[in-house]
Amino acid sequence: MHPKRIELLDLLCQTERSVEALAAATGLKLTTASAHLQVMRQARLVETRREGTRVYYRAAGEEVCRFVGALNDLARARLAEVDQILRSLGTDAAGAERVSRDELLARVQAGEVVVLDVRPEEEYAAGHIPGARSLPLEHLEARLDELDPGLEVVAYCRGPLCLLAPEAVARLRARGRRARCLEQGLPEWRQAGLPVEEGFATLGGATTIAGMRRSPGAGGASPATERRP
């Protein structure tokens, strides 16, 4: 499959987007992005909906996102360069590995960490780890004083090949903050049947991971959500 189509699918596994938004996110011309999307629509990898004159694309189902995840895993397993880059991003100078899902769950319940979703806001609104705060990478340094300096930060983004979380962690450490990346991203979290929340939490409020119901596709109902007014 064409690399740009994989990139487009990866973005659509986060949330639906217009052709214009996809072209901007991938650095493609509008006509080129549209052509790629039409090929994937014919292959039934993506679906569309129309809102006025604008067409929005989305992944055709969770199995498509599992396919994208499998391609990422294959790249990590078969391409030495990818694995080497990921190892360099996954371990800091002191040898601290990325945070596993189990460790994150335990430390959130103990109140020991703050979880940051550093993806764009529209991706956060479409689904995020319960209790995570939305702080897109481009706003991180301007809003640094919102983070409790006594807590370690665990940042996550789109998956193990996404560089947003490693970049956020590098910036936080440069400011003297304790920070690590989650070992995977929101798609893998969702596919593991762990809770996913939609919308934006109210200011000052945070939903904890403990006690949340499982997400759809994992044998249970989705958690209640709060929407931005």
ROZANU-952929 format. One record per residue (C-alpha): residue number from 0; residue in three letters; chain; x, y, z. Coordinates in nm, 3 decimals. Example, Ala and Ser with C-alpha at 12.3 -4.5 7.8 and 13.67 -1.06 7.14 Angstrom:
2
pos;code;unit;c1;c2;c3
0;ALA;A;1.230;-0.450;0.780
1;SER;A;1.367;-0.106;0.714
END
This chain:
229
pos;code;unit;c1;c2;c3
0;MET;A;0.000;0.000;0.000
1;HIS;A;0.115;0.354;-0.075
2;PRO;A;0.279;0.513;0.235
3;LYS;A;0.052;0.819;0.214
4;ARG;A;-0.256;0.598;0.221
5;ILE;A;-0.129;0.435;0.539
6;GLU;A;-0.074;0.783;0.685
7;LEU;A;-0.426;0.886;0.585
8;LEU;A;-0.574;0.574;0.741
9;ASP;A;-0.374;0.630;1.058
10;LEU;A;-0.524;0.979;1.088
11;LEU;A;-0.874;0.851;1.017
12;CYS;A;-0.837;0.593;1.295
13;GLN;A;-0.815;0.889;1.536
14;THR;A;-1.124;1.074;1.411
15;GLU;A;-1.310;1.158;1.092
16;ARG;A;-1.177;1.446;0.883
17;SER;A;-1.257;1.645;0.573
18;VAL;A;-1.046;1.611;0.260
19;GLU;A;-0.909;1.960;0.327
20;ALA;A;-0.802;1.868;0.681
21;LEU;A;-0.640;1.544;0.564
22;ALA;A;-0.449;1.721;0.288
23;ALA;A;-0.317;1.980;0.536
24;ALA;A;-0.219;1.714;0.792
25;THR;A;-0.029;1.501;0.540
26;GLY;A;0.124;1.778;0.329
27;LEU;A;-0.058;1.659;0.017
28;LYS;A;-0.225;1.867;-0.249
29;LEU;A;-0.602;1.858;-0.224
30;THR;A;-0.640;1.670;-0.553
31;THR;A;-0.378;1.413;-0.453
32;ALA;A;-0.536;1.351;-0.112
33;SER;A;-0.877;1.314;-0.277
34;ALA;A;-0.740;1.063;-0.528
35;HIS;A;-0.588;0.849;-0.250
36;LEU;A;-0.913;0.861;-0.056
37;GLN;A;-1.117;0.757;-0.358
38;VAL;A;-0.896;0.451;-0.407
39;MET;A;-0.941;0.356;-0.043
40;ARG;A;-1.315;0.414;-0.063
41;GLN;A;-1.336;0.178;-0.359
42;ALA;A;-1.143;-0.076;-0.151
43;ARG;A;-1.396;-0.021;0.132
44;LEU;A;-1.128;0.094;0.373
45;VAL;A;-1.294;0.433;0.431
46;GLU;A;-1.651;0.563;0.441
47;THR;A;-1.792;0.911;0.394
48;ARG;A;-2.067;1.140;0.511
49;ARG;A;-2.171;1.475;0.367
50;GLU;A;-2.233;1.792;0.565
51;GLY;A;-2.348;2.065;0.331
52;THR;A;-2.091;2.084;0.054
53;ARG;A;-1.815;1.926;0.261
54;VAL;A;-1.739;1.552;0.261
55;TYR;A;-1.597;1.386;0.573
56;TYR;A;-1.402;1.060;0.569
57;ARG;A;-1.368;0.800;0.843
58;ALA;A;-1.215;0.455;0.878
59;ALA;A;-1.462;0.189;0.763
60;GLY;A;-1.441;-0.001;1.090
61;GLU;A;-1.226;-0.110;1.381
62;GLU;A;-1.082;-0.391;1.169
63;VAL;A;-0.929;-0.128;0.939
64;CYS;A;-0.753;0.028;1.236
65;ARG;A;-0.631;-0.313;1.350
66;PHE;A;-0.493;-0.357;0.996
67;VAL;A;-0.304;-0.028;1.026
68;GLY;A;-0.170;-0.137;1.364
69;ALA;A;-0.055;-0.468;1.216
70;LEU;A;0.130;-0.282;0.940
71;ASN;A;0.304;-0.071;1.204
72;ASP;A;0.400;-0.385;1.396
73;LEU;A;0.534;-0.542;1.076
74;ALA;A;0.746;-0.235;1.006
75;ARG;A;0.890;-0.250;1.356
76;ALA;A;0.963;-0.622;1.326
77;ARG;A;1.111;-0.623;0.975
78;LEU;A;1.280;-0.286;0.934
79;ALA;A;1.586;-0.244;1.154
80;GLU;A;1.589;0.134;1.106
81;VAL;A;1.238;0.171;1.249
82;ASP;A;1.318;-0.046;1.550
83;GLN;A;1.638;0.147;1.617
84;ILE;A;1.456;0.481;1.609
85;LEU;A;1.184;0.352;1.840
86;ARG;A;1.439;0.219;2.087
87;SER;A;1.609;0.558;2.096
88;LEU;A;1.273;0.729;2.158
89;GLY;A;1.151;0.474;2.409
90;THR;A;1.439;0.496;2.657
91;ASP;A;1.572;0.808;2.823
92;ALA;A;1.929;0.876;2.930
93;ALA;A;1.870;0.708;3.265
94;GLY;A;1.736;0.394;3.102
95;ALA;A;1.372;0.444;3.200
96;GLU;A;1.146;0.255;2.963
97;ARG;A;0.815;0.382;2.835
98;VAL;A;0.517;0.340;3.067
99;SER;A;0.310;0.026;3.009
100;ARG;A;-0.070;0.033;3.015
101;ASP;A;-0.076;-0.169;3.340
102;GLU;A;0.167;0.068;3.509
103;LEU;A;-0.030;0.370;3.393
104;LEU;A;-0.357;0.230;3.528
105;ALA;A;-0.199;0.161;3.867
106;ARG;A;-0.028;0.499;3.894
107;VAL;A;-0.336;0.696;3.785
108;GLN;A;-0.543;0.520;4.049
109;ALA;A;-0.275;0.607;4.306
110;GLY;A;-0.280;0.974;4.197
111;GLU;A;0.089;0.968;4.106
112;VAL;A;0.077;1.094;3.747
113;VAL;A;-0.100;1.334;3.516
114;VAL;A;-0.187;1.194;3.173
115;LEU;A;-0.151;1.423;2.873
116;ASP;A;-0.307;1.370;2.533
117;VAL;A;-0.084;1.573;2.300
118;ARG;A;-0.281;1.507;1.982
119;PRO;A;-0.490;1.782;1.818
120;GLU;A;-0.807;1.873;2.006
121;GLU;A;-1.043;1.717;1.751
122;GLU;A;-0.873;1.379;1.802
123;TYR;A;-0.900;1.414;2.179
124;ALA;A;-1.271;1.497;2.151
125;ALA;A;-1.333;1.189;1.937
126;GLY;A;-1.184;0.960;2.203
127;HIS;A;-0.924;0.971;2.479
128;ILE;A;-0.805;0.791;2.790
129;PRO;A;-1.044;0.882;3.074
130;GLY;A;-0.898;1.152;3.295
131;ALA;A;-0.637;1.255;3.037
132;ARG;A;-0.594;1.628;2.979
133;SER;A;-0.590;1.769;2.629
134;LEU;A;-0.272;1.966;2.573
135;PRO;A;-0.174;1.967;2.205
136;LEU;A;0.199;1.977;2.145
137;GLU;A;0.193;2.327;1.994
138;HIS;A;0.040;2.467;2.318
139;LEU;A;0.254;2.270;2.563
140;GLU;A;0.513;2.530;2.661
141;ALA;A;0.262;2.815;2.684
142;ARG;A;0.045;2.614;2.925
143;LEU;A;0.321;2.446;3.125
144;ASP;A;0.216;2.619;3.447
145;GLU;A;-0.115;2.429;3.438
146;LEU;A;0.069;2.107;3.524
147;ASP;A;0.141;2.011;3.884
148;PRO;A;0.524;2.011;3.910
149;GLY;A;0.505;1.744;4.179
150;LEU;A;0.352;1.484;3.948
151;GLU;A;0.518;1.288;3.670
152;VAL;A;0.367;1.341;3.326
153;VAL;A;0.277;1.048;3.102
154;ALA;A;0.215;1.166;2.745
155;TYR;A;0.053;0.968;2.466
156;CYS;A;-0.048;1.027;2.104
157;ARG;A;-0.149;0.816;1.802
158;GLY;A;0.065;0.509;1.857
159;PRO;A;0.422;0.380;1.883
160;LEU;A;0.524;0.537;1.550
161;CYS;A;0.382;0.880;1.639
162;LEU;A;0.643;1.138;1.740
163;LEU;A;0.414;1.389;1.915
164;ALA;A;0.446;1.230;2.262
165;PRO;A;0.827;1.183;2.246
166;GLU;A;0.863;1.547;2.143
167;ALA;A;0.638;1.658;2.429
168;VAL;A;0.841;1.452;2.676
169;ALA;A;1.167;1.601;2.544
170;ARG;A;1.031;1.953;2.592
171;LEU;A;0.904;1.876;2.942
172;ARG;A;1.237;1.727;3.048
173;ALA;A;1.418;2.030;2.909
174;ARG;A;1.209;2.235;3.154
175;GLY;A;1.304;2.008;3.443
176;ARG;A;0.979;1.811;3.456
177;ARG;A;0.956;1.435;3.508
178;ALA;A;0.793;1.289;3.200
179;ARG;A;0.765;0.963;3.005
180;CYS;A;0.567;0.831;2.710
181;LEU;A;0.298;0.568;2.716
182;GLU;A;0.439;0.267;2.531
183;GLN;A;0.154;0.275;2.277
184;GLY;A;-0.124;0.514;2.177
185;LEU;A;-0.498;0.563;2.186
186;PRO;A;-0.575;0.312;1.905
187;GLU;A;-0.394;0.031;2.089
188;TRP;A;-0.559;0.134;2.417
189;ARG;A;-0.901;0.112;2.252
190;GLN;A;-0.825;-0.222;2.084
191;ALA;A;-0.721;-0.367;2.422
192;GLY;A;-1.078;-0.307;2.542
193;LEU;A;-0.976;-0.038;2.791
194;PRO;A;-1.212;0.253;2.867
195;VAL;A;-1.234;0.543;2.622
196;GLU;A;-1.408;0.872;2.686
197;GLU;A;-1.536;1.124;2.430
198;GLY;A;-1.579;1.500;2.440
199;PHE;A;-1.412;1.742;2.678
200;ALA;A;-1.411;1.714;3.056
201;THR;A;-1.545;2.015;3.242
202;LEU;A;-1.285;2.260;3.372
203;GLY;A;-1.127;2.130;3.689
204;GLY;A;-1.303;1.797;3.658
205;ALA;A;-1.137;1.470;3.567
206;THR;A;-1.285;1.126;3.523
207;THR;A;-1.063;0.858;3.669
208;ILE;A;-0.987;0.534;3.490
209;ALA;A;-1.099;0.325;3.785
210;GLY;A;-1.460;0.217;3.758
211;MET;A;-1.505;0.316;3.394
212;ARG;A;-1.692;0.077;3.169
213;ARG;A;-1.527;-0.085;2.871
214;SER;A;-1.545;0.071;2.527
215;PRO;A;-1.767;-0.061;2.245
216;GLY;A;-1.625;-0.367;2.076
217;ALA;A;-1.484;-0.497;2.402
218;GLY;A;-1.801;-0.656;2.531
219;GLY;A;-1.945;-0.357;2.714
220;ALA;A;-2.099;-0.015;2.688
221;SER;A;-1.899;0.301;2.651
222;PRO;A;-1.850;0.538;2.946
223;ALA;A;-2.061;0.845;2.993
224;THR;A;-1.918;1.149;2.824
225;GLU;A;-1.916;1.520;2.877
226;ARG;A;-1.929;1.758;2.584
227;ARG;A;-1.779;2.102;2.556
228;PRO;A;-2.063;2.358;2.579
END
